[in-house]
Amino acid sequence: MSAPLEVALGDRSYSILFAADLTAAVAARVGALRQAGRQVAVISDERIVALHGPQLRAMFGAAPLRAVPPGESSKSAAVWSQLLEYLAEHRLGRMDVVFAVGGGVVGDLAGFAAASYLRGVDYYQLPTTLLAMVDSSVGGKTGINLEAGKNLAGAFHQPRGVFIATDLLATLPPREFAAGMAEVIKYGLLGDRALFEALEQSPLVPGSAALPEVIRRCCAIKAEIVAADERELIPDGGRALLNLGHTFGHAVERSAGYGVYLHGEAVAIGLAAAARLSARLGGISDAEVARIDRVLAAHHLPVRLRAPLGVAELTAAMARDKKVRGGDLRFIVLTALGAATVRGGLDPELIDECWRAVGAGGAR
């Protein structure tokens, strides 16, 4: 077990624990909560329950467990409402606790249910995908998708702890592992050039000896950013930088239909588009754009749309993005490999050019 990381948020601070197997640590935490008279409920997905049923029983015993269908379609108001009814059915009180066991969909969904139920109950994150381990399980952003766009309903609700057990990645499908690597590459691009260059030299695979340390490094970057800007209020940096590639990527997800692209796949296309925007703004060179493309491709990620989408449709989807301020859509752009900033007030035709460069068609 490597040393824990602390997300420093005053009286809401919490630890991220890392090890190959954290079954005993989770069981001990559950036991301590019960000893204190606090009930535990578990939210997971059907695939995780099928793959890890014995391990879940070792962690949680006979605690009530609700498994949602896997995939982005579960991140909806309908499923969120069902989870609130589930918590009420089992009579959870304000001192009781939810455990979210799964990927980013489960973490966001269960976290929002915990934030909403009785105006907020404690929850813990136990991520089972690479994407959730390096990104979505840390930082307290919870939410669901609306027809209008990605993550448009939600709350900031910090977990009480995060358990990152890397052995859980052994059952992760290759496509899901690749999707998680999009977020890892993002962290290298926005704040750790050495990480990006290491990925460039030796692409990560599930069995890489370096993987646990890379996961920890990504969590450390995010923990530092979240501690400095928990609610994304710094106008020209801070937590907003974590959205590198996401303004483009969220538009791809919505326009193609949720589930057509995994979140990380859409983010990868978004990173390719953001790299081109950064080059057009003078932050990086065309040669560095090509390097970014090669790293994404080496990790089995797309850098272009698999099927055409219209620029007009993608632009309309971006207009609903959470990062719109006073009608101005802000973009995270690179000022160098390993450094990023926020830019607004950009020429719409420049954005259209970047869309076309990654395979979009038509006019605005």
Sequence and secondary structure as in RCSB ss.txt:
>XXXX:A:sequence
MSAPLEVALGDRSYSILFAADLTAAVAARVGALRQAGRQVAVISDERIVALHGPQLRAMFGAAPLRAVPPGESSK
SAAVWSQLLEYLAEHRLGRMDVVFAVGGGVVGDLAGFAAASYLRGVDYYQLPTTLLAMVDSSVGGKTGINLEAGK
NLAGAFHQPRGVFIATDLLATLPPREFAAGMAEVIKYGLLGDRALFEALEQSPLVPGSAALPEVIRRCCAIKAEI
VAADERELIPDGGRALLNLGHTFGHAVERSAGYGVYLHGEAVAIGLAAAARLSARLGGISDAEVARIDRVLAAHH
LPVRLRAPLGVAELTAAMARDKKVRGGDLRFIVLTALGAATVRGGLDPELIDECWRAVGAGGAR
>XXXX:A:secstr
 EEEEEE  GGG EEEEEES  HHHHHHHHHHHHHTT  EEEEEEHHHHHHHHHHHHHHHTT  EEEE SSGGGS
SHHHHHHHHHHHHHTT  TT EEEEEESHHHHHHHHHHHHHGGG  EEEEEE SHHIIIIITSS EEEEEETTEE
EEEEEE   S EEEEGGGGGG  HHHHHHHHHHHHHHHHHH HHHHHHHHHS   TT TTHHHHHHHHHHHHHHH
HHH TTS  TTSGGGGGGTTHHHHHHHHHHH BTTB HHHHHHHHHHHHHHHHHHTTSS HHHHHHHHHHHHHTT
  SS SS  BHHHHHHHHHT TTEETTEE EEEEEETTEEEEE S  HHHHHHHHHHTT BS  
